[in-house]
Amino acid sequence: MYRVMLIDDDVPMLKVLQQMIDWEGNHLQIVGSTYSSVKAMHMFEEVQPDILITDIGLPQKNGIELASMFTSMKPDIRVIFLTCHEDFHFAQQALKLKADDYLIKDQLTPEQLEKSLEKSVTILKSRTGLIRWKTSNYNSQLFRQDLLKRVIDRAPSEMTMAYASQIGISWNYPWFLLGIINVQFSSFDKRYKQSEYSLIMYAIYNIALELSESYEGVTPFLEKDHITILYNFRMNLAQNAVLHFNNFLEQLRSQCAHFLKIEPSIVTVTEKMELDSIGSVYQQIQQHKIEFYEGSDYAVTDASRNAALMFQPAPQGFLSSCISQLEQAVIKHDLDTIRSTLLEIADHARELMLEPGDFARELSFMMRGIELMFSNLKFEEDLFHYLTLSRTLSDSMELVERKLIQIMESRDVQGSNATQEPKLQVIQQYIEQHLADNITSIDMARYLYLNPSYFSRYFKRMTGVTFTDYVHQYKMKLATRMLKMSNQNLESMAIGLGYSDRTYFSKVFKKYVGLTPSEYKAKHSARK
């Protein structure tokens, strides 16, 4: 019998897997089953499975990270990935994770599961008695990461070159070009969840790795949120090094679009560099987002000029006048005004050369203000995460535009459902009448004479958020008005809104507004 371990944070899915096929009839035994990646790490050492079936989108450590860790511990383990993403088949051809299959959960049948397990068992049987892998992909990746760290930290060139040679990377020439690959989040967000980001970066890395086999001197490195490419070359009249490197990057871009349906942004340093000068240029690019106002493709031809680039801090309240303008455009369903307003914002930011991090914070503050205006709607926190990481102005503005359009569409849907379901105004009125209470969805369901489970499903369908989130948003909207219009202290304000603890009130306020009550009041006062 071959030993199988199951990991999925969806407990019902674990039960489905256990009951889906006759495991013993297939000469398989489930020796471990858990919903927690942390528990899985301990369980793996105890049960030592032959086959791992794991969900990809796990919290804490995702399925890719777990599989890599377990493969390093037991190189001959077979891995089958589960995913709930309906478009994940685009990534399958690009990923080479030593996995035997990728199964989409909501399409999974007993026949598919048995077929995947049969494939894993066949491989296990064929490897019986063979010498195990000398080095796993995981270890190879760690060696590369260590090599890049040496380059960035400007370790002595001779020692770095020697280390590269030891791990099978031949850097035989004195000159290098640099490329840094990031994801355009406006394309990523169309198809994938935030939890799948590391998986997609791994997919891009594997595409780059495969392409590099046809490009001598090109070495890809996988980092946490981007891919770094180094191209080692010698001066040669017969070959244009910059053109050669750009051809590689264009092929990488094309395959990312074809397999993954995402757009990368690429920064290249086309000025030839010696090994010990790469680190400072790399850090300058990463820390300052030098490409922010240049678009998704930016070539650095003079590293010294790039070092002199200066951004300006964003003026306080830079976007405050745009909030009401965009709110009115959303209410009127005026897409042209939304786009023209966002274009003005982008042009003004570019003209002032605002520091990208400051601009991202101002955009986030503006969007949270709009969110509070439409308290029955809520942005996913992904938006604010992506705005922080976004490397280009165009990417940031497309993310914002898409969210504003989603608001308009959501308002239309809610308007059409309003005549068929309990009216939102009734719910709002109840909340108003019980501001000082800690009301729950059960309280609300009883008031409406509805089954609590039905009410929770109905409310989430109607508003896009849970009832608890809705109440917090509604109260935080009131709190922002109170902070603007009165000098009421936080203790009495918290009690009046049903929060007995000032600390908890401040925590909730920051979650939904993006600032603490004190920061919000100070920022509003500074605008007067």
C-alpha positions as CSV (number, residue, x, y, z in Angstrom):
1,M,0.0,0.0,0.0
2,Y,1.1,3.5,-0.8
3,R,0.6,6.2,1.9
4,V,-1.3,9.3,1.1
5,M,-1.6,12.6,2.9
6,L,-4.4,15.2,2.3
7,I,-4.1,19.0,3.0
8,D,-7.0,21.4,2.4
9,D,-8.2,24.3,4.6
10,D,-11.8,23.5,3.4
11,V,-12.7,20.8,5.9
12,P,-15.8,19.6,3.9
13,M,-13.4,19.1,0.9
14,L,-11.2,16.8,3.0
15,K,-14.3,14.7,3.8
16,V,-15.3,14.7,0.1
17,L,-11.8,13.4,-0.9
18,Q,-11.9,10.7,1.8
19,Q,-15.3,9.4,0.5
20,M,-14.8,10.0,-3.2
21,I,-13.0,6.7,-4.0
22,D,-12.3,3.3,-2.6
23,W,-8.8,4.0,-1.3
24,E,-7.9,0.5,-0.1
25,G,-9.3,-0.9,-3.3
26,N,-6.8,1.2,-5.1
27,H,-4.0,0.0,-2.8
28,L,-3.8,3.3,-1.1
29,Q,-4.0,4.3,2.6
30,I,-4.8,7.8,3.9
31,V,-2.3,8.2,6.7
32,G,-2.8,11.9,7.4
33,S,-5.4,14.6,6.8
34,T,-5.3,18.2,8.0
35,Y,-6.7,21.7,7.2
36,S,-3.6,23.5,8.6
37,S,-0.3,24.0,6.8
38,V,1.4,24.4,10.2
39,K,0.0,21.0,11.4
40,A,0.9,19.5,8.0
41,M,4.6,20.2,8.6
42,H,4.6,18.2,11.8
43,M,2.4,15.5,10.4
44,F,4.6,15.0,7.4
45,E,7.6,14.0,9.5
46,E,5.5,11.5,11.5
47,V,3.6,9.8,8.6
48,Q,6.2,10.1,5.8
49,P,3.6,9.8,2.9
50,D,4.4,8.6,-0.6
51,I,1.8,10.8,-2.2
52,L,0.8,14.4,-1.2
53,I,-2.6,15.9,-2.3
54,T,-2.7,19.5,-1.3
55,D,-4.7,22.6,-2.0
56,I,-2.6,25.5,-3.4
57,G,-4.4,28.4,-1.7
58,L,-3.6,27.6,1.9
59,P,-3.1,30.3,4.5
60,Q,0.3,30.8,6.2
61,K,2.3,28.5,3.9
62,N,0.6,27.8,0.6
63,G,0.6,24.5,-1.2
64,I,3.6,25.4,-3.4
65,E,5.7,26.2,-0.4
66,L,4.7,23.1,1.4
67,A,5.4,20.9,-1.6
68,S,8.8,22.4,-2.1
69,M,9.6,21.8,1.6
70,F,8.4,18.2,1.6
71,T,10.2,17.5,-1.7
72,S,13.5,18.6,-0.1
73,M,12.8,16.3,2.8
74,K,11.7,13.4,0.7
75,P,12.7,13.9,-3.0
76,D,10.7,10.9,-4.3
77,I,7.3,12.1,-2.9
78,R,4.6,12.5,-5.6
79,V,2.5,15.7,-5.5
80,I,-1.0,16.4,-6.8
81,F,-2.2,20.0,-6.5
82,L,-5.8,21.0,-5.9
83,T,-7.1,24.5,-7.0
84,C,-10.5,26.1,-7.1
85,H,-9.5,28.5,-9.8
86,E,-11.5,27.8,-13.0
87,D,-8.8,29.3,-15.3
88,F,-5.9,27.6,-13.7
89,H,-5.4,25.4,-16.9
90,F,-3.6,28.4,-18.4
91,A,-0.8,27.9,-16.0
92,Q,-0.4,24.2,-16.2
93,Q,1.8,24.1,-19.2
94,A,4.1,26.7,-17.7
95,L,4.6,25.1,-14.3
96,K,7.2,22.4,-13.8
97,L,6.9,21.8,-10.1
98,K,7.5,18.0,-10.2
99,A,3.7,17.6,-9.7
100,D,1.8,14.8,-11.2
101,D,-1.4,16.7,-11.8
102,Y,-3.5,19.8,-11.1
103,L,-7.1,19.1,-10.2
104,I,-9.8,21.8,-10.2
105,K,-11.9,21.2,-7.1
106,D,-15.3,22.1,-8.4
107,Q,-14.9,19.9,-11.5
108,L,-13.3,16.9,-9.7
109,T,-14.7,13.5,-10.4
110,P,-13.8,10.1,-8.8
111,E,-12.5,9.0,-12.2
112,Q,-10.1,12.1,-12.4
113,L,-8.8,11.5,-8.9
114,E,-8.2,7.8,-9.5
115,K,-6.4,8.6,-12.8
116,S,-4.1,11.1,-11.1
117,L,-3.3,8.7,-8.3
118,E,-2.7,5.9,-10.8
119,K,-0.1,8.1,-12.5
120,S,1.6,8.8,-9.2
121,V,1.7,5.1,-8.2
122,T,3.1,4.2,-11.7
123,I,6.0,6.7,-11.2
124,L,6.6,5.4,-7.6
125,K,6.9,1.9,-8.9
126,S,9.2,2.8,-11.7
127,R,11.6,4.5,-9.3
128,T,11.8,1.7,-6.8
129,G,15.5,0.8,-6.3
130,L,16.8,3.8,-8.3
131,I,19.2,6.3,-6.9
132,R,17.4,9.3,-5.5
133,W,17.8,12.8,-7.0
134,K,21.1,14.4,-6.1
135,T,19.6,17.8,-5.8
136,S,15.9,18.9,-5.8
137,N,14.6,21.9,-7.7
138,Y,14.0,23.4,-4.3
139,N,17.7,23.2,-3.3
140,S,18.7,24.5,-6.7
141,Q,16.5,27.5,-6.2
142,L,18.0,28.1,-2.8
143,F,21.5,28.1,-4.2
144,R,20.5,30.6,-6.9
145,Q,18.9,32.9,-4.2
146,D,22.2,32.7,-2.3
147,L,24.1,33.6,-5.4
148,L,21.9,36.6,-6.1
149,K,22.3,37.8,-2.5
150,R,26.1,37.7,-2.9
151,V,25.8,39.8,-6.1
152,I,23.5,42.3,-4.4
153,D,25.6,42.5,-1.3
154,R,28.7,43.1,-3.5
155,A,30.7,40.2,-2.3
156,P,34.2,39.9,-3.9
157,S,33.7,39.1,-7.6
158,E,36.2,36.2,-7.7
159,M,34.4,34.4,-4.8
160,T,31.0,35.1,-6.3
161,M,32.1,33.7,-9.7
162,A,33.6,30.6,-8.1
163,Y,30.3,30.0,-6.2
164,A,28.3,30.4,-9.4
165,S,30.5,27.7,-11.0
166,Q,30.1,25.4,-8.0
167,I,26.3,25.4,-8.5
168,G,26.5,24.9,-12.2
169,I,26.2,28.5,-13.5
170,S,28.9,29.6,-16.0
171,W,29.7,33.2,-15.8
172,N,32.8,33.3,-18.0
173,Y,32.7,36.9,-19.2
174,P,33.3,40.3,-17.6
175,W,30.1,42.1,-18.5
176,F,26.5,41.9,-17.3
177,L,23.0,43.2,-18.2
178,L,20.2,43.3,-15.7
179,G,16.4,42.7,-16.1
180,I,13.8,42.9,-13.4
181,I,10.3,41.3,-14.1
182,N,7.2,42.4,-12.1
183,V,3.6,41.6,-12.6
184,Q,1.1,44.2,-13.8
185,F,-1.6,43.7,-11.0
186,S,-4.4,45.0,-13.3
187,S,-3.8,41.9,-15.4
188,F,-3.2,39.6,-12.5
189,D,-6.3,40.6,-10.7
190,K,-8.5,39.7,-13.7
191,R,-7.8,36.0,-13.3
192,Y,-6.1,35.2,-10.0
193,K,-6.5,35.6,-6.3
194,Q,-3.9,37.3,-4.1
195,S,-3.2,33.9,-2.5
196,E,-2.0,32.6,-5.9
197,Y,0.6,35.3,-6.4
198,S,3.6,33.2,-5.3
199,L,2.4,30.4,-7.6
200,I,2.2,32.7,-10.6
201,M,5.7,34.1,-9.8
202,Y,6.9,30.5,-9.7
203,A,5.3,29.9,-13.1
204,I,7.0,33.0,-14.6
205,Y,10.3,31.8,-13.2
206,N,9.9,28.4,-14.7
207,I,9.1,29.9,-18.1
208,A,12.3,32.1,-17.8
209,L,14.3,29.0,-16.7
210,E,13.2,27.0,-19.7
211,L,13.8,29.9,-22.2
212,S,17.3,30.5,-20.7
213,E,18.4,27.1,-22.0
214,S,18.4,28.6,-25.5
215,Y,20.1,31.8,-24.4
216,E,23.7,31.3,-23.3
217,G,24.7,33.5,-20.3
218,V,21.1,34.2,-19.2
219,T,20.4,33.3,-15.5
220,P,16.9,33.8,-13.9
221,F,16.4,34.2,-10.2
222,L,13.1,33.8,-8.3
223,E,12.5,36.3,-5.5
224,K,9.5,36.9,-3.3
225,D,7.6,39.3,-5.5
226,H,9.6,39.6,-8.8
227,I,12.0,37.8,-11.1
228,T,15.6,39.0,-11.6
229,I,17.5,38.1,-14.8
230,L,21.3,38.5,-15.2
231,Y,22.9,38.2,-18.6
232,N,26.6,37.5,-18.7
233,F,28.3,38.3,-22.0
234,R,31.5,39.5,-23.7
235,M,31.9,42.3,-26.2
236,N,31.4,40.8,-29.6
237,L,31.0,42.6,-32.9
238,A,29.2,39.7,-34.4
239,Q,26.3,39.8,-31.8
240,N,24.5,42.8,-30.3
241,A,24.2,41.9,-26.6
242,V,21.3,44.3,-25.8
243,L,19.3,43.0,-28.8
244,H,20.0,39.4,-27.7
245,F,18.8,40.1,-24.1
246,N,15.8,42.0,-25.3
247,N,14.8,39.1,-27.5
248,F,14.9,36.8,-24.5
249,L,12.7,39.3,-22.5
250,E,10.2,39.6,-25.3
251,Q,9.8,35.9,-25.6
252,L,9.3,35.7,-21.8
253,R,6.6,38.4,-22.1
254,S,4.9,36.6,-24.9
255,Q,4.8,33.3,-23.1
256,C,3.5,35.0,-19.9
257,A,0.6,36.4,-21.9
258,H,0.0,33.1,-23.7
259,F,0.2,30.6,-20.8
260,L,-0.8,32.8,-17.8
261,K,-2.8,35.6,-19.4
262,I,-0.9,38.3,-17.5
263,E,1.2,41.3,-18.5
264,P,4.6,41.7,-16.9
265,S,6.4,45.0,-16.5
266,I,10.1,44.9,-17.3
267,V,13.0,47.1,-16.3
268,T,16.2,46.5,-18.1
269,V,19.7,48.0,-17.5
270,T,21.3,48.1,-20.9
271,E,24.5,49.8,-19.8
272,K,27.1,47.1,-19.4
273,M,28.1,46.5,-15.8
274,E,30.8,44.6,-14.0
275,L,29.7,42.1,-11.3
276,D,30.5,44.3,-8.3
277,S,28.4,47.3,-9.6
278,I,25.2,45.3,-10.1
279,G,24.1,45.5,-6.5
280,S,23.8,49.3,-6.2
281,V,21.9,49.6,-9.4
282,Y,19.5,46.8,-8.5
283,Q,18.8,48.3,-5.1
284,Q,18.2,51.7,-6.6
285,I,15.6,50.3,-9.0
286,Q,13.8,48.2,-6.3
287,Q,13.7,50.8,-3.6
288,H,12.6,53.8,-5.6
289,K,10.4,52.3,-8.3
290,I,12.3,54.4,-10.9
291,E,10.0,53.1,-13.7
292,F,6.8,54.3,-12.1
293,Y,6.1,57.2,-14.5
294,E,7.7,55.5,-17.5
295,G,5.3,52.6,-18.3
296,S,5.6,48.8,-18.2
297,D,8.8,48.8,-20.2
298,Y,11.7,51.0,-19.0
299,A,15.4,50.8,-20.1
300,V,18.1,52.3,-18.0
301,T,20.9,53.3,-20.3
302,D,22.8,55.4,-17.8
303,A,22.9,54.1,-14.2
304,S,24.5,57.3,-12.9
305,R,21.7,59.5,-14.3
306,N,19.2,57.1,-12.8
307,A,20.7,57.5,-9.3
308,A,20.1,61.3,-9.5
309,L,16.3,60.8,-10.1
310,M,14.3,62.6,-7.4
311,F,10.7,62.2,-6.5
312,Q,8.7,64.7,-4.5
313,P,6.5,64.0,-1.4
314,A,2.8,64.2,-2.0
315,P,1.2,67.4,-0.7
316,Q,-1.2,66.8,2.2
317,G,-4.8,66.3,0.9
318,F,-3.5,65.9,-2.7
319,L,-6.6,64.0,-3.8
320,S,-9.3,65.2,-1.3
321,S,-11.1,67.3,-3.9
322,C,-11.4,64.3,-6.2
323,I,-13.4,62.2,-3.8
324,S,-16.7,64.0,-4.1
325,Q,-16.2,64.3,-7.9
326,L,-15.8,60.6,-8.3
327,E,-18.6,59.8,-5.9
328,Q,-21.0,61.9,-7.9
329,A,-19.8,60.2,-11.1
330,V,-20.5,56.8,-9.6
331,I,-24.0,57.8,-8.5
332,K,-24.8,59.3,-12.0
333,H,-23.2,56.3,-13.7
334,D,-20.9,58.7,-15.5
335,L,-18.0,56.6,-16.8
336,D,-16.6,59.4,-18.9
337,T,-16.2,61.7,-15.8
338,I,-14.6,58.8,-13.9
339,R,-12.0,58.3,-16.6
340,S,-11.3,62.0,-17.2
341,T,-10.9,62.6,-13.4
342,L,-8.5,59.7,-13.1
343,L,-6.6,60.9,-16.1
344,E,-6.2,64.3,-14.4
345,I,-5.0,62.7,-11.2
346,A,-2.4,60.7,-13.2
347,D,-1.2,63.7,-15.2
348,H,-0.9,65.8,-12.0
349,A,1.1,63.1,-10.2
350,R,3.4,62.7,-13.2
351,E,3.9,66.5,-13.5
352,L,4.8,66.8,-9.8
353,M,6.9,63.6,-9.9
354,L,5.3,62.4,-6.7
355,E,7.1,59.7,-4.7
356,P,5.3,56.4,-5.7
357,G,4.8,55.2,-2.2
358,D,3.2,58.5,-1.2
359,F,1.0,58.4,-4.3
360,A,-0.2,54.9,-3.5
361,R,-1.1,55.9,0.1
362,E,-3.1,58.9,-1.2
363,L,-4.9,56.7,-3.8
364,S,-5.8,54.2,-1.0
365,F,-7.0,57.0,1.2
366,M,-9.2,58.4,-1.6
367,M,-10.7,54.9,-2.4
368,R,-11.4,54.3,1.3
369,G,-13.3,57.6,1.4
370,I,-15.4,56.5,-1.6
371,E,-15.9,53.2,0.0
372,L,-17.3,54.9,3.1
373,M,-19.7,56.9,0.9
374,F,-21.2,53.7,-0.3
375,S,-21.3,51.9,3.0
376,N,-23.2,48.9,1.6
377,L,-20.3,48.2,-0.7
378,K,-16.8,47.1,0.2
379,F,-13.5,46.9,-1.7
380,E,-11.5,43.8,-1.3
381,E,-8.3,44.5,0.7
382,D,-6.5,43.1,-2.4
383,L,-6.9,46.6,-4.0
384,F,-4.9,48.3,-1.3
385,H,-2.3,45.6,-1.3
386,Y,-1.8,45.8,-5.1
387,L,-1.7,49.7,-5.0
388,T,1.2,49.4,-2.6
389,L,3.1,46.9,-4.7
390,S,2.3,48.4,-8.2
391,R,5.4,49.5,-10.1
392,T,3.7,51.7,-12.7
393,L,1.3,54.6,-12.7
394,S,-0.8,53.1,-15.5
395,D,-1.2,49.9,-13.5
396,S,-2.3,51.8,-10.4
397,M,-4.9,53.9,-12.3
398,E,-6.3,50.9,-14.1
399,L,-6.8,49.1,-10.8
400,V,-8.7,52.1,-9.4
401,E,-10.8,52.6,-12.5
402,R,-11.9,48.9,-12.5
403,K,-12.9,49.1,-8.8
404,L,-15.0,52.2,-9.5
405,I,-16.7,50.5,-12.4
406,Q,-17.4,47.5,-10.1
407,I,-19.2,49.9,-7.7
408,M,-21.5,51.2,-10.4
409,E,-22.3,47.7,-11.5
410,S,-22.9,46.5,-8.0
411,R,-25.3,49.5,-7.4
412,D,-27.2,48.4,-10.5
413,V,-27.6,44.9,-9.2
414,Q,-28.6,46.0,-5.8
415,G,-31.2,48.3,-7.3
416,S,-32.8,45.5,-9.3
417,N,-32.9,43.1,-6.3
418,A,-34.4,45.7,-4.0
419,T,-38.0,45.0,-4.9
420,Q,-37.6,41.3,-4.4
421,E,-35.8,41.1,-1.1
422,P,-36.1,42.9,2.3
423,K,-35.1,46.5,1.7
424,L,-31.7,47.8,2.7
425,Q,-33.3,50.9,4.1
426,V,-35.1,48.8,6.8
427,I,-31.8,47.2,7.8
428,Q,-30.1,50.6,7.9
429,Q,-32.9,52.0,10.0
430,Y,-32.5,49.1,12.5
431,I,-28.8,49.8,12.8
432,E,-29.5,53.5,13.4
433,Q,-31.9,52.6,16.2
434,H,-29.3,50.3,17.8
435,L,-26.1,52.2,17.3
436,A,-25.1,51.7,20.9
437,D,-25.6,47.9,20.7
438,N,-23.4,45.2,19.4
439,I,-26.0,43.8,16.9
440,T,-25.4,40.6,15.1
441,S,-26.8,38.9,12.0
442,I,-29.0,36.8,14.2
443,D,-30.5,39.9,15.8
444,M,-31.2,41.3,12.4
445,A,-32.7,38.0,11.1
446,R,-35.1,37.8,14.1
447,Y,-36.2,41.4,13.5
448,L,-37.0,40.5,9.8
449,Y,-38.5,37.1,10.8
450,L,-36.0,35.3,8.6
451,N,-33.9,32.2,9.1
452,P,-30.4,33.4,10.3
453,S,-28.6,31.2,7.7
454,Y,-30.9,32.4,4.9
455,F,-30.4,36.1,6.0
456,S,-26.6,35.8,6.0
457,R,-26.6,34.3,2.5
458,Y,-29.1,36.9,1.2
459,F,-27.3,39.8,2.8
460,K,-23.9,38.8,1.3
461,R,-25.5,38.3,-2.1
462,M,-27.2,41.7,-1.9
463,T,-24.3,43.8,-0.6
464,G,-21.2,41.8,-1.4
465,V,-20.1,41.9,2.3
466,T,-21.0,40.1,5.6
467,F,-23.5,41.7,7.9
468,T,-20.7,42.2,10.5
469,D,-18.6,44.1,8.0
470,Y,-21.5,46.1,6.9
471,V,-22.3,47.3,10.4
472,H,-18.7,48.2,11.1
473,Q,-18.6,50.2,7.8
474,Y,-21.8,51.9,8.6
475,K,-20.6,52.9,12.1
476,M,-17.2,54.0,10.8
477,K,-18.9,56.2,8.3
478,L,-20.7,57.9,11.1
479,A,-17.5,58.1,13.1
480,T,-15.7,60.0,10.4
481,R,-18.5,62.6,10.3
482,M,-18.4,62.9,14.1
483,L,-14.6,63.4,14.0
484,K,-15.1,66.2,11.5
485,M,-17.9,68.0,13.1
486,S,-17.4,67.6,16.9
487,N,-14.8,67.5,19.6
488,Q,-16.3,64.5,21.3
489,N,-13.7,62.3,22.9
490,L,-13.0,58.8,21.6
491,E,-14.2,57.0,24.8
492,S,-17.8,58.5,24.5
493,M,-17.8,58.1,20.7
494,A,-16.8,54.5,21.0
495,I,-19.5,53.8,23.6
496,G,-22.1,55.6,21.6
497,L,-21.4,53.4,18.6
498,G,-21.5,50.2,20.5
499,Y,-17.8,49.7,21.2
500,S,-17.1,49.4,24.9
501,D,-13.3,49.4,24.4
502,R,-11.6,52.5,22.9
503,T,-8.7,50.3,21.7
504,Y,-11.0,48.0,19.8
505,F,-12.9,50.9,18.3
506,S,-9.6,52.4,17.1
507,K,-8.5,49.1,15.6
508,V,-11.8,48.8,13.7
509,F,-11.6,52.4,12.6
510,K,-8.2,51.9,11.1
511,K,-9.2,48.7,9.3
512,Y,-12.1,50.4,7.5
513,V,-10.8,53.9,7.1
514,G,-7.0,53.3,6.7
515,L,-6.0,55.7,9.5
516,T,-6.4,55.8,13.3
517,P,-9.1,58.2,14.6
518,S,-6.4,60.6,15.8
519,E,-4.6,60.5,12.4
520,Y,-7.9,61.0,10.6
521,K,-8.9,64.0,12.7
522,A,-5.4,65.5,12.3
523,K,-5.5,65.0,8.6
524,H,-9.0,66.6,8.3
525,S,-8.0,69.5,10.5
526,A,-4.9,70.2,8.4
527,R,-7.1,70.7,5.3
528,K,-9.2,73.5,6.9
